[in-house]
């Protein structure tokens, strides 16, 4: 491989890295907005029921409160994992 080919390859890899960094930032922004949306949906679902002693249960048998806790944890974990992955991709920038 001659010098011009090596330089072209380095340039192509550099451009690819920049594109991947931009993509990673966009994915993180999407994950954060998804977490905010989940929070809004959960807050909106906390409507006072006509029967306050009645526990709302989902099809999987879990009470509503447990399901909400699991959704919040999953969303938080997803954002955290996306952040850690992005940190590895972006380096210490």
Secondary structure, DSSP 8 states (H G I E B T S, - for coil): --HHHHHHHHHHHHHHHHHHHHHHHHHHHHHHHHHHHHHHHHHHH----SSTT---B-TTS-BHHHHHHHHHHHHHHHHHHHHHHHHHHH---
